């Protein structure tokens, strides 16, 4: 049998593109050569967008792109371009928006778009089966129909493309007109959003709505902020119920830690099995924050387990985290993660195996395609009574069994790992690690955080400008707004964890570049792409949360944090312009704007400033810092002032802040109201856990 011939994608670094390198399709990457070929040959473009961990992308590849007959139709009538959405989120955002214009619903992956040679879409779909089924037309029939329409109905195709362009332009301009208005920002949108979330909350298993269920990390982060401000128990209970049910479900890897992408059922039992770096970063932070609020050790355990998973499976040896693990192994979705009862008993023996099967719903009939997805099915206290052991003994035996099963699972064929390092997603993970450093004080977390932060600076930054992706030793592609916004936030978080001013200085440097390259001064907003980016049919913006937080919203919060640190009024004014621009939208379409509402919350409530005057190496400084790290303060600002050293911070933070009788001292301020200096860690903790209104103004401070 003749070996398949490689196409152009073999030369690419994206693991997703390389997966298609031996398809009989004449694939091109997105580049000038492909776009020029479409224009010169007057052929429509078939644009296929996906990512390496996408199950249905693999299905469509196997069914259609590996099929000789289908490939012949594609090669005859189209210029075929394959795009990794994680490398080119700008293209994905533009054409997902176009899909929504066509179908009035959300899109997904694989995204299948048919474009004119000038890149305007005229037909859109997602997954197509090879033959008519699932109420979808077969892909070969789609190819023939679209090719025929382009040949014989050119005027109609052109009119459709023109309407899409006009609609995209209109979407960019339909924002609030109050760009520079003196009208104050209103906190009402936060309350309205939490009220809305409570109405769509599913009270039995948590989460919002029915199946499928997504983690909704930003919405629950907003609930925690709202609880901190108002003590609204509903906001906290929605969060704790959901996180508990997720941690007990199959969406959480009970053996190896870490979360799968989402659940196909309302119970969080059956996941889509891919594991994404961004989900695990966002959920780590959410579980850590919930632990700080509740002091419930269950949430801390899940956070530690999720970090352990990322350090074990996704961390590059030099620092930086890989993007994802696939859903499939050996061509079967979820095969790596599921178990038979016979396997469990063979590994653990009868006594421990029977206990484990009772605890995690392992049966001979299975709960997923005749196998078992592990999930917590019975509480420890109940098992203790049945097995005549203490709850502590049950918990210990189950943990030991998990370790033995994990060691056994390591011998299976692992899912494919997407070994590209994305700057923005690493920023999210670095923020989570910085929070873990504060809460757990574990050396491995600290080492991984520093190593990753240095890797990102040395490998993905040059002269103050970032690259988007690093693969196989090479950084490529100009960064997007989320790369800057998430990494600035991460460096600020790392500064607050380690109080090493190097990280603060780097955040400031990146913020300067972000304002130079992405700020839209005319509209009071941020573009998603930099000013020197290639010309596309639209220059997108990113105000709404998707699977990751809105890049614009995080950039706004960065500016507010930096303005509070430095006194830069231009940065605060820019942030407030964006918030005014989207204020009406936050009130009307609040579910997808949780990250923007978090920025609004920061702007309205202001930070809680914790200033510690003392040497970084002093035990007294470390003890005060430890107290600051162990309290949930959603809008905190922490800085350390070493005696006799100049700092980059505003005079409002530094003036009058000094040790007391040569002992490190802490000052807590909010809205120009401050505590007296405190040298006792216990006294500081009391001050930090007071309601904001209880902080009394001190004379002369």
C-alpha positions in Angstrom: 0.0 0.0 0.0 1.4 3.4 -1.0 2.1 5.7 2.0 0.0 8.8 2.0 1.6 12.0 0.7 2.1 14.9 3.0 0.5 18.3 2.3 1.7 21.8 3.2 0.5 21.5 6.8 3.5 19.2 7.6 5.6 22.3 7.7 3.5 24.0 10.3 4.2 24.0 14.1 0.5 23.9 15.2 -0.2 20.3 16.4 -3.8 20.7 15.1 -2.6 21.6 11.6 0.0 18.8 11.6 -2.8 16.3 12.5 -4.1 17.1 9.0 -0.8 16.9 7.2 -1.5 13.5 5.6 -5.1 14.2 4.5 -5.6 13.9 0.7 -7.1 17.4 0.9 -4.8 20.1 -0.6 -4.7 22.1 2.6 -3.1 25.5 3.0 -2.4 27.3 6.2 -3.8 30.8 6.4 -1.2 32.9 4.6 -0.7 35.2 1.6 0.0 32.4 -0.8 -3.4 30.8 -0.1 -5.3 34.0 -0.3 -3.6 35.1 -3.5 -4.3 31.7 -5.1 -8.0 32.2 -4.3 -8.0 35.6 -6.0 -6.0 34.6 -9.0 -8.0 31.4 -9.7 -11.3 33.0 -8.7 -12.1 30.1 -6.4 -14.1 30.3 -3.2 -12.3 29.5 0.0 -13.3 26.6 2.2 -12.2 27.7 5.7 -12.1 25.0 8.4 -11.4 26.2 11.9 -10.8 23.8 14.9 -8.4 22.8 17.6 -6.4 19.8 18.5 -8.5 18.7 21.5 -11.9 19.0 19.7 -13.6 15.6 19.4 -16.0 16.5 16.5 -13.0 18.0 14.6 -11.4 14.6 14.8 -14.7 12.9 13.7 -15.1 15.2 10.7 -11.4 14.7 9.7 -11.8 10.9 9.8 -15.2 10.9 8.0 -14.5 13.5 5.4 -11.0 14.9 5.2 -9.4 11.5 5.0 -11.9 10.4 2.3 -10.5 10.4 -1.2 -13.8 11.2 -2.9 -14.6 14.1 -0.5 -11.0 15.5 -0.9 -11.3 15.4 -4.7 -14.5 17.6 -4.5 -12.7 20.0 -2.1 -9.6 20.2 -4.2 -11.5 20.7 -7.5 -13.7 23.6 -6.5 -12.1 25.3 -3.4 -8.9 26.7 -2.0 -8.9 24.8 1.3 -7.5 26.6 4.4 -7.1 25.0 7.8 -6.9 27.2 10.9 -6.0 26.5 14.5 -8.5 28.7 16.4 -6.0 28.8 19.4 -3.3 30.3 17.1 -5.7 32.6 15.3 -8.5 33.7 17.7 -9.0 36.8 15.6 -10.1 34.7 12.6 -12.2 32.5 14.8 -13.9 35.4 16.4 -14.7 37.1 13.1 -16.1 34.0 11.4 -17.9 32.7 14.5 -19.7 36.1 14.6 -20.5 35.6 10.9 -21.9 32.2 11.7 -24.2 33.7 14.3 -25.4 36.3 11.7 -26.3 33.4 9.3 -28.0 31.1 11.9 -29.1 33.3 14.8 -27.4 30.9 17.3 -24.0 30.2 18.6 -21.5 28.3 16.5 -18.8 25.9 17.5 -16.0 23.7 16.2 -15.2 22.5 13.7 -16.4 25.7 12.0 -16.9 25.3 8.3 -17.1 28.6 6.3 -17.2 29.3 2.6 -15.7 32.6 1.7 -15.4 34.7 -1.4 -11.8 35.4 -2.5 -12.0 38.7 -0.7 -12.6 36.7 2.5 -16.4 37.5 2.9 -18.5 34.5 4.1 -21.5 33.5 2.0 -22.3 30.1 3.6 -21.6 28.8 7.1 -21.8 25.6 9.1 -20.1 23.6 11.8 -19.8 19.8 11.7 -21.2 18.1 8.6 -21.5 14.3 8.5 -20.3 12.5 5.4 -23.9 11.7 4.4 -27.3 13.1 5.3 -28.0 12.4 9.0 -28.6 14.2 12.4 -30.9 16.5 10.3 -27.8 17.8 8.6 -26.9 17.6 4.9 -24.0 15.4 4.0 -20.7 17.2 3.5 -20.3 16.0 -0.1 -23.7 17.4 -1.0 -22.8 20.7 0.7 -19.6 20.9 -1.3 -21.4 20.3 -4.6 -24.2 22.8 -3.8 -21.9 25.6 -2.7 -19.6 25.1 -5.7 -22.6 25.2 -8.0 -24.0 28.4 -6.3 -20.6 30.1 -6.6 -20.5 29.3 -10.4 -24.1 30.1 -11.3 -25.4 32.5 -8.7 -22.5 34.9 -8.3 -24.7 38.0 -7.9 -26.6 36.4 -5.0 -23.4 35.2 -3.4 -22.0 38.7 -3.7 -25.1 40.2 -2.1 -25.0 37.8 0.8 -21.3 38.6 1.4 -22.0 42.3 1.3 -24.8 42.0 3.9 -22.5 40.1 6.2 -19.8 42.8 5.9 -22.4 45.5 6.7 -23.7 43.5 9.7 -20.2 43.0 11.1 -19.6 46.8 10.8 -22.9 47.5 12.5 -22.1 45.2 15.4 -18.9 47.2 16.1 -20.7 50.5 16.3 -23.8 49.6 18.4 -22.4 50.5 21.8 -23.5 53.1 24.4 -22.9 56.7 23.2 -21.9 57.9 26.7 -18.2 57.7 25.9 -17.1 60.8 27.8 -20.2 61.5 29.8 -20.0 62.7 33.4 -22.9 60.4 34.2 -21.7 58.2 37.0 -21.2 54.5 36.6 -23.9 52.5 38.3 -23.5 49.4 40.4 -27.0 48.2 39.5 -25.8 46.0 36.7 -24.0 43.7 39.2 -27.1 43.2 41.4 -29.2 42.7 38.3 -26.9 40.0 37.0 -26.7 38.1 40.2 -30.5 38.2 40.4 -30.7 36.9 36.8 -28.2 34.1 37.6 -30.3 33.1 40.6 -33.3 32.7 38.3 -31.6 30.4 35.9 -29.7 28.5 38.6 -30.3 24.7 38.7 -30.7 24.1 42.4 -30.1 20.3 42.5 -26.7 19.9 40.7 -25.8 23.6 40.4 -24.8 25.4 37.3 -27.1 27.3 35.0 -29.8 25.7 33.0 -29.9 22.1 31.8 -27.6 20.0 29.7 -25.0 20.6 28.5 -23.4 22.4 31.5 -20.3 24.5 31.4 -18.3 25.6 34.4 -19.2 29.3 34.1 -16.1 30.3 36.1 -16.5 34.1 35.6 -20.2 34.1 36.6 -19.4 32.4 39.9 -16.4 34.7 40.5 -18.8 37.6 40.2 -21.1 35.9 42.7 -18.3 35.7 45.2 -17.5 39.4 44.7 -21.2 40.2 45.2 -21.3 38.1 48.3 -18.3 40.0 49.7 -19.9 43.3 49.1 -23.5 42.5 50.2 -23.4 39.3 52.3 -26.1 37.9 49.9 -26.2 34.3 50.9 -27.8 33.2 47.7 -24.8 34.3 45.7 -22.5 32.2 47.9 -24.7 29.2 48.0 -25.1 29.1 44.2 -21.3 29.0 44.1 -20.6 26.4 46.8 -23.4 24.1 45.5 -22.0 24.2 42.0 -18.4 23.7 42.9 -19.3 20.8 45.3 -21.3 19.0 42.6 -18.7 19.6 40.0 -16.0 18.2 42.3 -18.1 15.1 42.9 -18.9 14.6 39.3 -17.2 13.0 36.3 -16.3 16.4 34.9 -13.5 16.3 37.6 -10.9 13.6 37.1 -11.3 11.8 40.4 -8.0 9.9 39.9 -5.6 12.5 38.3 -7.2 15.8 39.2 -8.1 18.6 36.8 -11.3 19.3 35.0 -12.7 18.2 31.6 -14.2 20.8 29.3 -17.9 20.5 30.1 -20.6 18.0 31.0 -23.1 16.7 28.4 -25.7 16.0 31.2 -27.1 18.2 34.0 -25.4 16.0 36.7 -21.8 16.8 35.7 -21.4 13.1 35.2 -20.4 12.5 31.5 -17.9 15.1 30.3 -16.5 16.0 27.0 -13.2 14.5 28.0 -10.7 17.1 26.6 -8.8 19.1 29.3 -8.0 22.7 28.5 -5.4 24.8 30.3 -7.7 27.8 30.6 -10.5 25.8 32.3 -8.2 24.4 34.9 -6.6 27.8 35.5 -9.9 29.6 36.0 -11.4 26.8 38.1 -8.2 26.6 40.3 -8.6 30.3 41.1 -12.3 30.0 41.7 -11.9 27.0 44.1 -9.1 28.9 45.9 -11.3 32.0 46.4 -14.2 29.8 47.6 -11.9 28.1 50.1 -10.8 31.5 51.4 -14.5 32.6 51.8 -15.7 29.4 53.4 -12.6 27.8 54.9 -14.0 24.5 53.7 -11.1 22.2 53.1 -12.9 20.4 50.3 -12.4 23.3 48.0 -8.8 23.6 48.9 -8.3 19.9 48.0 -9.8 20.3 44.6 -7.6 23.4 43.9 -4.5 21.4 44.9 -5.5 18.4 42.8 -6.1 20.6 39.8 -2.7 22.3 40.2 -1.0 18.9 40.6 -2.6 17.8 37.4 -1.3 20.8 35.4 2.2 20.5 36.9 2.3 16.8 36.1 0.7 16.8 32.6 1.0 20.3 31.1 4.2 21.9 32.4 7.1 22.3 30.0 10.5 21.5 31.5 11.7 25.1 31.1 8.4 26.7 32.3 5.2 27.5 30.6 2.1 25.3 30.2 0.9 23.4 27.2 -2.5 24.2 25.8 -4.6 21.0 26.2 -5.0 17.3 26.4 -7.2 15.6 23.8 -10.6 13.9 24.5 -9.6 10.8 22.5 -6.9 8.1 22.9 -6.4 5.2 20.6 -9.3 6.8 18.5 -11.9 6.4 21.3 -13.3 9.3 23.2 -12.7 9.1 26.9 -10.9 5.7 26.8 -8.0 6.9 28.9 -10.3 8.0 31.8 -12.9 5.2 32.2 -12.7 2.0 34.1 -14.3 -1.5 34.3 -15.1 -3.0 37.6 -12.7 -5.9 36.8 -9.8 -3.4 36.3 -10.4 -1.7 39.6 -10.6 -4.9 41.5 -7.5 -6.3 39.8 -5.5 -3.2 40.8 -6.8 -2.7 44.3 -7.7 -6.2 45.4 -11.1 -7.2 46.8 -11.2 -5.2 50.1 -10.0 -1.9 48.8 -11.6 -2.5 45.4 -15.0 -3.1 46.9 -14.8 0.1 49.0 -13.6 2.1 46.0 -16.4 0.8 43.8 -19.0 1.7 46.4 -17.5 5.2 46.8 -17.2 6.0 43.1 -20.2 4.2 41.5 -18.2 1.5 39.7 -20.4 -1.4 38.6 -20.3 -4.4 36.3 -22.8 -2.8 33.9 -21.1 0.7 33.9 -22.5 4.2 33.6 -20.9 5.1 30.3 -20.9 2.8 27.3 -20.5 -0.3 29.5 -17.6 1.3 31.4 -17.5 3.6 34.4 -16.8 7.3 34.7 -15.7 7.8 38.3 -17.8 10.1 40.4 -18.5 10.5 44.1 -21.7 8.5 44.7 -21.7 7.9 48.5 -20.4 10.2 51.3 -17.6 9.1 53.5 -19.7 9.1 56.7 -22.1 6.6 55.1 -19.3 4.3 53.9 -17.7 4.4 57.4 -20.8 2.9 58.9 -21.1 0.2 56.3 -17.4 -0.8 56.4 -17.0 -0.3 60.2 -14.2 2.2 59.9 -13.8 5.8 60.9 -14.4 8.5 58.3 -10.7 9.3 58.5 -9.8 5.7 57.7 -12.2 5.6 54.8 -10.8 8.9 53.4 -7.2 7.6 53.7 -7.9 4.3 52.0 -9.6 6.0 49.1 -6.7 8.4 48.6 -4.3 5.5 48.6 -6.4 3.7 46.1 -6.5 6.7 43.9 -2.7 6.8 43.9 -2.5 3.1 42.9 -5.1 3.6 40.1 -3.3 6.7 38.8 0.0 4.7 38.7 -1.8 1.9 36.8 -3.4 4.5 34.4 0.0 5.9 33.5 0.6 2.7 31.5 -2.3 3.4 29.2 -1.9 5.2 25.9 -2.3 8.9 26.9 -4.5 11.3 25.0 -2.6 13.6 22.6 -1.2 16.7 24.3 -1.3 19.9 22.3 2.3 21.2 23.0 1.9 24.8 22.1 2.3 27.4 24.8 -0.1 30.3 24.5 0.8 33.5 26.2 -2.7 34.5 27.3 -3.7 31.1 28.6 -0.4 30.9 30.5 -1.3 34.3 32.0 -4.5 32.7 33.4 -2.5 29.8 34.8 0.2 32.1 36.3 -2.5 34.0 38.1 -3.9 30.8 39.5 -0.4 29.7 40.7 0.2 33.1 42.2 -3.0 32.7 44.2 -2.0 29.2 45.3 1.4 30.5 46.4 -0.4 33.0 48.7 -2.9 30.4 50.1 -0.8 27.2 50.3 2.8 28.4 50.6 4.0 25.3 48.8 7.5 25.4 47.3 6.6 23.5 44.1 3.9 26.1 43.3 6.3 29.0 43.9 9.0 27.4 41.7 6.5 26.7 38.9 5.1 30.2 39.0 8.6 31.9 38.9 9.8 29.5 36.2 6.7 30.1 34.0 6.9 33.9 34.5 10.5 34.0 33.5 9.9 31.7 30.5 7.1 33.9 29.2 9.3 37.0 29.5 12.4 35.4 27.9 10.7 33.4 25.2 7.5 35.3 24.3 8.5 38.9 24.7 10.9 41.0 22.8 11.5 44.8 23.3 8.2 45.1 25.3 6.1 43.4 22.7 4.6 39.9 23.1 4.3 37.0 20.8 1.1 34.9 20.9 2.4 31.3 20.7 5.6 29.3 21.4 6.0 25.8 19.8 9.0 23.6 19.5 11.5 26.3 20.5 10.0 29.1 18.4 7.8 32.1 19.3 5.4 33.2 16.5 2.5 35.4 15.7 1.9 38.9 17.0 0.1 38.8 20.3 -3.6 39.6 20.8 -5.2 41.8 23.4 -5.9 38.8 25.7 -2.1 37.9 25.7 -1.3 41.4 27.1 -4.3 41.6 29.4 -4.0 38.2 31.0 -0.2 38.5 31.4 -0.3 41.9 32.9 -2.9 40.6 35.5 -0.6 37.6 36.2 2.5 39.7 36.8 0.5 41.9 39.2 -0.8 38.8 40.9 2.7 37.4 41.2 4.0 40.7 42.5 1.3 40.6 45.3 2.3 37.0 46.1 6.1 37.5 46.1 6.4 41.3 46.6 9.3 41.3 44.1 9.0 44.6 42.2 10.4 43.0 39.0 7.0 41.6 38.2 5.3 44.9 38.8 7.7 46.7 36.5 7.1 44.2 33.8 3.3 44.6 34.1 3.8 48.4 33.7 5.9 47.9 30.6 3.4 45.6 29.0 0.6 48.0 29.8 2.4 50.8 28.0 2.6 48.7 24.9 -1.0 47.5 25.2 -2.2 51.2 25.2 0.1 52.0 22.3 -1.0 49.1 20.1 -4.6 48.2 21.0 -6.3 51.3 22.4 -9.1 52.8 20.3 -8.9 56.4 21.4 -11.8 57.5 19.2 -14.3 55.0 20.5 -12.9 54.6 24.1 -12.3 50.9 23.7 -9.8 48.2 22.9 -9.2 46.3 19.6 -8.5 42.6 19.9 -5.7 42.9 17.3 -2.8 45.4 17.3 -2.6 48.4 14.9 0.1 46.7 12.7 -1.9 43.5 12.3 -2.9 42.1 8.9 -6.0 43.6 7.3 -9.1 41.4 7.7 -12.7 42.0 6.9 -13.3 43.3 10.5 -11.1 44.4 13.3 -12.7 42.6 16.2 -13.2 43.7 19.8 -13.6 41.3 22.7 -16.0 42.7 25.3 -17.9 39.5 26.0 -16.8 36.4 27.9 -16.4 33.3 25.9 -14.7 30.2 27.3 -12.1 32.6 28.7 -12.8 36.1 30.2 -13.3 39.1 27.9 -9.9 40.4 27.0 -11.3 44.0 27.1 -12.7 43.5 30.5 -9.4 42.2 31.9 -7.5 45.0 30.3 -9.9 47.5 32.0 -9.3 45.9 35.4 -5.5 45.9 34.7 -5.7 49.7 34.1 -7.7 50.2 37.2 -5.2 48.2 39.3 -2.2 50.0 37.8 -3.8 53.4 38.3 -4.4 52.6 41.9 -0.8 51.6 42.3 0.8 54.4 40.3 -1.6 57.3 40.5 -1.9 57.3 36.7 -5.1 59.2 36.1 -4.9 58.6 32.3 -5.2 54.9 32.8 -8.1 55.2 35.2 -9.9 57.6 32.8 -9.3 55.2 29.9 -10.8 52.3 31.9 -13.8 54.3 32.9 -14.4 55.3 29.2 -14.7 51.6 28.4 -17.0 50.9 31.3 -19.3 53.8 30.2 -19.2 52.5 26.6 -20.5 49.1 27.7 -22.7 50.1 30.7 -26.0 49.7 28.9 -24.9 46.4 27.5 -23.9 45.2 31.0 -27.4 45.9 32.2 -29.1 44.2 29.2 -26.8 41.3 28.3 -25.2 40.6 31.6 -24.7 36.9 31.5 -21.9 37.2 29.0 -20.3 40.2 30.7 -19.2 38.9 34.1 -15.6 39.9 33.6 -16.7 43.4 32.6 -18.9 43.5 35.7 -15.9 42.5 37.8 -14.0 45.5 36.4 -17.0 47.7 37.1 -17.1 46.4 40.7 -13.4 47.4 41.1 -14.1 50.9 39.6 -17.0 51.5 42.0 -15.8 49.9 45.2 -12.2 50.7 44.8 -9.3 48.6 46.1 -8.6 47.6 49.7 -5.0 48.8 50.0 -2.7 46.8 52.2 0.7 48.5 52.5 3.4 46.8 54.5 6.4 48.9 55.5 9.4 46.6 56.2 12.2 44.6 54.7 11.1 41.8 52.4 13.3 39.3 54.3 12.1 40.3 57.7 10.0 37.6 59.5 7.7 40.4 60.7 7.0 41.5 57.1 6.4 37.9 56.0 4.0 37.3 58.9 2.0 40.4 58.0 2.0 39.5 54.3 0.8 36.0 55.2 -2.3 37.5 56.9 -3.0 39.6 53.8 -2.7 36.5 51.7 -5.1 34.4 53.7 -8.2 36.6 53.6 -10.6 36.8 50.7 -10.4 40.4 49.4 -11.6 40.5 45.8 -10.2 44.0 45.0 -7.1 43.9 47.2 -3.9 45.8 46.4 -0.8 44.7 48.2 2.5 46.4 48.2 5.7 46.2 50.2 7.8 49.3 51.0 11.4 48.4 51.9 12.8 51.1 54.2 15.1 53.5 52.3 14.3 52.2 48.9 12.5 54.1 46.1 9.4 52.4 44.7 7.2 52.9 41.7 4.1 53.4 43.7 1.9 56.6 44.1 2.5 59.0 46.9 -0.9 58.1 48.3 0.4 54.6 49.0 3.9 55.6 50.3 3.5 58.9 52.2 3.7 58.4 55.9 4.1 54.6 55.6 7.0 53.5 57.7 7.9 50.8 60.2 7.0 51.4 63.8 9.8 51.3 66.3 11.9 49.4 63.8 9.2 46.7 63.4 7.4 46.1 60.1 4.0 47.8 60.1 0.9 47.3 58.0 -1.6 50.0 56.9 -5.0 49.1 55.5 -6.8 51.9 53.5 -10.0 52.1 51.6 -11.4 55.3 49.9 -8.8 57.4 51.7 -9.8 56.0 55.1 -7.0 54.1 56.9 -6.4 52.1 60.0 -3.6 53.0 62.4 -0.3 51.2 61.6 -0.4 47.6 62.9 2.6 45.5 63.8 0.6 42.5 65.0 -0.5 39.8 62.4 -3.5 39.1 64.5 -4.5 42.8 64.6 -4.1 42.9 60.8 -6.3 39.9 60.3 -9.1 41.5 62.3 -8.8 44.7 60.3 -8.9 42.8 57.0 -12.0 40.8 58.0 -14.0 43.8 59.1 -16.6 45.2 56.7 -15.2 48.1 54.7 -17.4 50.6 56.6 -15.8 49.6 59.9 -12.4 50.9 59.0 -12.0 54.1 60.9 -10.1 57.1 59.6 -6.9 57.8 61.5 -5.7 61.3 62.1 -2.7 62.3 60.1 -2.8 59.3 57.7 
